[in-house]
Amino acid sequence: MNKAILIGRLTRDPEVRYTQGDSSMAIARFTLAVDRRFKRAGETQEADFIGCVAFGKQAEFVEKYFRQGMKMVLSGRIQTGSYTNKDGQKVYTTDVVADDIEFAESKGSNGGAGDSGYQSNNHNNSFRPEPSSAMGDGFMNIPDGIDEELPFN
C-alpha cells in the first residue's frame, strides 16, 4: 500500500501549467512545509519540505483557492521518477501525488488568506457551508430546516 497524508503550509504560491491539446489538463506543483512531530529540548521546530503534484480538478482547486502560507491537508501516494537534465545528468525525483486536498484551517485563522469553504473531494453534497458560518470554536452552526437530513437527532 502506498498512502501519504500530509498537513503543512505552502512555501509559495502553487505553480500551475496546462497540457497541450484538445483536452488540456491542469498540473499544479507546490511544496508543503510539514512540521516534524517532535523537537528536542532547546531546539527550534524543524520541518520537512515535501514536493507535491496535483492533476486535473485537484490542480484547478489548488490554483483557485490556495496561496503561500495557507495550511493544507493532502492525501495521496508517493511517486518516484527520474529525468536527464540539460547537462546530461540523471536526476531522481520523489513527489507526493495528490488524491484529495482540503483546507486545514478556517478562513479567519490564517489572516484571511482562504477564499472558500469548498472541499475538493467530489462528494455530491448539495449543502457546502462557507467558513463564515463557523463558530469561533471550529464547529459549524447547523442551518434551520435540515434537521430531517441529519443521521442523528
VMD Tcl script that draws the C-alpha trace (Angstrom):
set ca {
  {0.00 0.00 0.00}
  {1.30 3.45 -0.91}
  {-0.56 6.15 1.05}
  {0.69 9.51 2.29}
  {-1.21 12.04 4.41}
  {0.36 15.48 4.91}
  {-0.66 18.56 6.84}
  {1.50 21.57 6.10}
  {1.79 25.10 4.78}
  {2.52 26.11 1.21}
  {6.03 27.53 0.90}
  {4.97 29.65 -2.11}
  {2.03 30.00 -4.49}
  {1.36 26.81 -6.48}
  {2.85 26.66 -9.98}
  {0.12 25.59 -12.41}
  {0.57 24.62 -16.05}
  {-1.82 23.16 -18.60}
  {-1.11 20.32 -21.01}
  {-1.39 20.91 -24.76}
  {-4.14 19.54 -26.97}
  {-7.91 19.41 -27.22}
  {-8.48 18.19 -23.69}
  {-5.92 20.20 -21.73}
  {-5.37 19.21 -18.11}
  {-4.09 21.33 -15.22}
  {-0.94 20.23 -13.38}
  {-0.13 22.00 -10.10}
  {3.27 21.70 -8.42}
  {3.87 23.01 -4.92}
  {5.90 22.39 -1.79}
  {4.43 21.81 1.66}
  {6.40 22.63 4.81}
  {5.38 19.86 7.21}
  {6.40 20.29 10.86}
  {8.06 17.32 12.47}
  {6.08 15.95 15.40}
  {8.79 16.18 18.00}
  {11.57 18.60 18.76}
  {14.43 18.25 21.16}
  {14.54 20.44 24.24}
  {16.09 23.82 23.43}
  {15.86 23.37 19.66}
  {13.54 25.10 17.24}
  {10.76 23.27 15.42}
  {12.04 21.54 12.30}
  {10.07 20.97 9.11}
  {10.37 18.79 6.05}
  {9.77 20.40 2.67}
  {7.84 17.92 0.55}
  {7.27 18.30 -3.18}
  {3.67 17.66 -4.25}
  {1.81 17.49 -7.54}
  {-1.92 17.56 -8.33}
  {-3.65 16.85 -11.64}
  {-6.96 17.84 -13.23}
  {-9.73 19.10 -10.93}
  {-7.45 18.88 -7.88}
  {-4.90 21.13 -9.62}
  {-7.60 23.63 -10.58}
  {-8.84 23.66 -6.97}
  {-5.31 24.36 -5.70}
  {-4.80 27.11 -8.29}
  {-8.06 28.85 -7.39}
  {-8.06 28.67 -3.59}
  {-4.53 28.19 -2.20}
  {-1.73 30.73 -1.72}
  {1.62 30.86 0.04}
  {1.37 30.27 3.80}
  {-2.02 28.57 3.72}
  {-2.40 25.29 5.60}
  {-3.46 22.25 3.57}
  {-4.41 18.63 4.22}
  {-3.30 16.38 1.38}
  {-3.71 12.65 0.95}
  {-2.14 10.81 -1.92}
  {0.69 8.49 -2.87}
  {4.46 8.76 -3.09}
  {5.82 8.51 -6.61}
  {9.45 8.32 -7.68}
  {10.85 9.08 -11.09}
  {13.88 10.34 -12.98}
  {14.84 12.51 -15.92}
  {18.01 13.71 -17.64}
  {18.68 17.42 -17.13}
  {20.14 19.80 -19.72}
  {23.67 18.96 -18.53}
  {23.11 15.26 -19.29}
  {22.94 14.24 -15.62}
  {20.25 11.87 -14.37}
  {18.06 13.50 -11.70}
  {15.91 11.38 -9.37}
  {12.61 12.77 -8.10}
  {10.20 11.95 -5.29}
  {6.78 13.63 -5.16}
  {3.51 13.11 -3.38}
  {0.74 12.83 -5.98}
  {-2.47 14.27 -4.52}
  {-5.69 12.28 -4.50}
  {-7.58 14.59 -2.13}
  {-6.86 18.14 -0.93}
  {-8.70 20.11 1.75}
  {-8.33 23.28 3.78}
  {-6.66 22.65 7.14}
  {-7.89 25.82 8.83}
  {-10.76 28.23 8.59}
  {-10.62 31.48 6.68}
  {-10.09 33.66 9.76}
  {-7.41 31.55 11.43}
  {-4.66 32.39 8.92}
  {-5.27 36.08 8.47}
  {-8.00 35.69 5.85}
  {-5.85 34.06 3.18}
  {-8.54 31.48 2.34}
  {-11.31 32.23 -0.11}
  {-13.86 29.46 0.35}
  {-15.10 26.63 2.50}
  {-15.27 24.29 -0.51}
  {-13.60 20.93 -0.14}
  {-12.19 19.39 -3.28}
  {-13.34 15.82 -2.76}
  {-16.25 15.36 -5.11}
  {-18.95 14.01 -2.79}
  {-22.28 15.12 -4.18}
  {-23.28 17.21 -1.19}
  {-25.81 19.86 -2.07}
  {-25.02 21.90 1.05}
  {-21.47 23.29 1.36}
  {-21.25 25.97 4.06}
  {-18.88 28.89 3.85}
  {-16.39 29.35 6.70}
  {-18.21 32.50 7.78}
  {-20.95 30.23 9.15}
  {-18.46 28.58 11.52}
  {-18.35 29.44 15.20}
  {-15.07 30.57 16.79}
  {-14.72 27.13 18.39}
  {-14.34 25.47 14.98}
  {-17.83 23.96 14.95}
  {-20.39 24.97 12.38}
  {-23.94 26.06 13.17}
  {-26.50 23.71 11.67}
  {-28.77 25.77 9.41}
  {-32.51 25.77 10.11}
  {-34.61 23.30 8.14}
  {-32.13 20.48 7.56}
  {-32.75 18.52 10.79}
  {-34.54 15.77 8.86}
  {-31.45 15.26 6.68}
  {-29.17 14.55 9.65}
  {-28.48 10.88 10.52}
  {-29.00 11.60 14.23}
  {-31.27 13.75 16.40}
}
mol new
graphics top color blue
foreach p $ca { graphics top sphere $p radius 0.5 }
foreach p [lrange $ca 0 end-1] q [lrange $ca 1 end] { graphics top cylinder $p $q radius 0.2 }
display resetview
